[in-house]
Amino acid sequence: MVRARRMVRTYDPSRPISRTQLENYLNLAIRAPSAGYTQGWHFLVLDDITSRAAFWSATAPGEPDAWRRGMMTAPVLVVCFADKSAYLDRYAEADKGWTDRDEARWPVPYWYVDVGMAALLLLLAGWDDGLGGCFFGVPGFAWSDLRAAFGVPERFEPVGVVSLGHPAPDRRSPSLARGRRGTDEVVSYGVFGSGPGSAD
């Protein structure tokens, strides 16, 4: 499953995904790890033509380009939100003890990391069930319009969107020509820049 997975950017719009399927995928996604078991995520499911059209109108107005025309065939979009305030509140609780809620205590914003892990589980759950999927971002300039279109509270930030659907023939990303970097390039053992060598 993991080796075969890829981003799919064109779908068969005549083949819907049932709410039961979606609920199964989302129940897997929320099993992602989260700092302090905060689970500061929220998923906005857009699985009807009206809500999907409102999403594209809010986030990518104007004449669609080839990429957007392909993505607009997806029967399901799941907008993945992070709630930073949930983490600041959680770590001010007695078992954590950061009573000042100071964001500077978080050199890495785990509210984004955790949502990313949940989004990956959502992609893998769909792929394991024969569906294609893609993860893509929402431009910063469109956040206010997205919130207005769907009544999203200000504290929720859209980390990205997972599209799901039955794959249709599509043009694979030209970025794939770069090739996948091997573990010899991205993995070190014991000290940065070292290979696996032999165990002591």
C-alpha positions as CSV (number, residue, x, y, z in Angstrom):
1,M,0.0,0.0,0.0
2,V,2.6,2.6,1.0
3,R,5.0,1.8,-1.9
4,A,2.2,2.0,-4.4
5,R,0.5,5.2,-3.1
6,R,0.8,8.3,-5.3
7,M,-1.1,11.6,-5.6
8,V,-4.0,11.4,-8.0
9,R,-5.2,14.6,-9.7
10,T,-8.1,13.4,-11.9
11,Y,-11.1,11.4,-10.8
12,D,-14.2,9.7,-12.2
13,P,-17.0,12.1,-11.1
14,S,-19.7,9.5,-11.9
15,R,-18.6,7.2,-9.1
16,P,-19.5,8.8,-5.7
17,I,-18.1,7.8,-2.3
18,S,-20.6,6.9,0.4
19,R,-20.8,8.6,3.7
20,T,-20.2,5.2,5.3
21,Q,-16.9,4.9,3.5
22,L,-15.9,8.4,4.5
23,E,-16.8,7.8,8.1
24,N,-14.6,4.7,8.0
25,Y,-11.7,6.7,6.6
26,L,-12.1,9.5,9.1
27,N,-12.3,7.1,12.0
28,L,-8.8,5.9,10.9
29,A,-7.5,9.4,10.4
30,I,-8.4,10.4,14.0
31,R,-6.1,7.6,15.2
32,A,-3.1,9.7,14.3
33,P,-0.8,10.6,17.1
34,S,-1.1,14.0,18.6
35,A,1.0,16.0,21.1
36,G,-0.5,15.6,24.6
37,Y,-3.4,13.7,23.0
38,T,-4.7,17.1,22.2
39,Q,-6.3,16.0,18.9
40,G,-6.6,19.6,17.8
41,W,-7.9,18.9,14.4
42,H,-11.2,19.3,12.5
43,F,-12.2,17.9,9.2
44,L,-14.7,19.7,6.9
45,V,-16.2,17.1,4.5
46,L,-17.4,18.5,1.1
47,D,-19.1,15.7,-0.7
48,D,-21.9,17.4,-2.7
49,I,-21.7,19.5,-5.8
50,T,-22.8,22.7,-4.0
51,S,-20.3,22.6,-1.2
52,R,-17.5,21.7,-3.6
53,A,-18.3,24.5,-6.0
54,A,-18.4,26.9,-3.0
55,F,-14.9,25.7,-2.0
56,W,-13.4,26.2,-5.5
57,S,-15.1,29.6,-5.8
58,A,-13.7,30.7,-2.4
59,T,-10.2,29.4,-2.8
60,A,-9.4,29.6,-6.6
61,P,-11.7,32.1,-8.3
62,G,-11.5,32.7,-12.0
63,E,-11.0,30.5,-15.0
64,P,-9.7,27.1,-13.9
65,D,-6.4,25.9,-15.2
66,A,-5.6,22.3,-16.2
67,W,-4.7,21.3,-12.6
68,R,-7.9,22.7,-11.1
69,R,-10.0,21.2,-13.9
70,G,-8.7,17.8,-12.9
71,M,-9.0,18.4,-9.2
72,M,-12.6,19.6,-9.6
73,T,-13.6,16.1,-10.7
74,A,-13.0,14.8,-7.2
75,P,-16.3,13.8,-5.6
76,V,-15.0,14.5,-2.1
77,L,-12.8,17.2,-0.6
78,V,-11.8,17.0,3.1
79,V,-10.5,20.3,4.4
80,C,-8.1,19.6,7.3
81,F,-7.9,22.3,10.0
82,A,-5.6,22.8,13.0
83,D,-6.6,24.5,16.2
84,K,-3.5,26.0,17.8
85,S,-5.5,27.2,20.8
86,A,-6.4,23.7,21.7
87,Y,-2.6,22.9,22.2
88,L,-1.9,26.0,24.2
89,D,-4.9,25.2,26.4
90,R,-3.9,21.5,26.7
91,Y,-0.3,22.2,27.8
92,A,-1.6,24.7,30.4
93,E,-3.4,21.8,32.2
94,A,-2.0,20.4,35.4
95,D,-0.2,17.4,34.0
96,K,1.7,19.6,31.5
97,G,2.1,22.8,33.6
98,W,2.8,25.5,31.0
99,T,0.3,27.8,32.7
100,D,1.3,30.9,30.6
101,R,0.2,29.4,27.3
102,D,3.3,30.9,25.7
103,E,3.5,29.9,22.0
104,A,7.3,30.3,22.2
105,R,7.4,27.1,24.1
106,W,6.6,25.4,20.8
107,P,9.7,25.6,18.6
108,V,7.9,23.2,16.3
109,P,4.1,23.9,15.7
110,Y,2.8,20.4,16.5
111,W,-0.8,21.5,15.7
112,Y,0.3,21.4,12.0
113,V,2.4,18.2,12.3
114,D,-0.5,16.3,13.9
115,V,-3.0,17.4,11.2
116,G,-0.5,16.3,8.6
117,M,-0.2,12.9,10.1
118,A,-4.0,12.6,10.2
119,A,-4.2,13.7,6.6
120,L,-1.7,11.0,5.6
121,L,-3.8,8.3,7.3
122,L,-6.8,9.6,5.4
123,L,-5.0,9.3,2.1
124,L,-3.7,5.8,3.0
125,A,-7.2,4.6,4.1
126,G,-8.7,5.7,0.8
127,W,-5.8,4.2,-1.2
128,D,-6.2,0.9,0.6
129,D,-9.8,0.9,-0.4
130,G,-9.0,1.4,-4.1
131,L,-9.4,5.2,-4.2
132,G,-7.1,7.9,-5.3
133,G,-6.3,11.0,-3.3
134,C,-4.2,14.1,-3.3
135,F,-3.1,16.5,-0.6
136,F,-3.0,20.2,-1.5
137,G,-2.9,23.6,0.2
138,V,-5.2,26.5,0.5
139,P,-3.6,29.8,-0.5
140,G,-3.3,32.2,2.4
141,F,-5.2,35.0,0.6
142,A,-8.2,32.6,0.4
143,W,-8.4,31.7,4.1
144,S,-10.9,34.5,5.0
145,D,-13.2,33.6,2.1
146,L,-13.0,29.9,3.0
147,R,-14.0,30.7,6.6
148,A,-16.8,32.9,5.4
149,A,-18.2,30.4,2.9
150,F,-18.4,27.6,5.5
151,G,-18.7,29.3,8.8
152,V,-15.3,28.3,10.1
153,P,-14.3,29.9,13.4
154,E,-11.2,32.1,13.2
155,R,-9.1,29.9,15.4
156,F,-9.1,27.1,12.9
157,E,-6.3,27.2,10.2
158,P,-6.7,25.2,7.0
159,V,-3.5,23.1,6.9
160,G,-4.5,21.4,3.6
161,V,-7.2,19.5,1.7
162,V,-7.5,15.8,0.9
163,S,-9.3,15.0,-2.3
164,L,-10.7,11.5,-2.7
165,G,-12.3,9.7,-5.6
166,H,-12.0,6.8,-8.0
167,P,-8.9,7.5,-10.1
168,A,-9.3,8.4,-13.8
169,P,-6.4,8.5,-16.3
170,D,-4.3,11.5,-15.5
171,R,-0.9,13.1,-16.4
172,R,1.6,12.2,-13.7
173,S,3.4,15.1,-12.1
174,P,6.5,16.2,-14.1
175,S,8.2,16.5,-10.7
176,L,8.5,12.7,-10.6
177,A,11.3,13.0,-13.1
178,R,13.5,14.1,-10.2
179,G,13.4,10.6,-8.9
180,R,13.0,9.4,-5.3
181,R,16.0,10.1,-3.0
182,G,17.4,7.0,-1.5
183,T,18.0,6.3,2.2
184,D,21.7,6.8,1.6
185,E,21.0,10.5,0.9
186,V,18.5,11.2,3.7
187,V,19.3,8.8,6.6
188,S,22.3,9.0,9.0
189,Y,23.2,6.6,11.8
190,G,24.7,7.8,15.0
191,V,26.1,11.1,13.6
192,F,25.0,13.3,10.7
193,G,26.4,12.2,7.4
194,S,27.2,8.6,8.4
195,G,25.9,5.4,6.7
196,P,24.5,2.3,8.3
197,G,28.0,0.7,8.7
198,S,28.0,-2.2,11.1
199,A,26.4,-2.4,14.5
200,D,28.7,-2.4,17.5
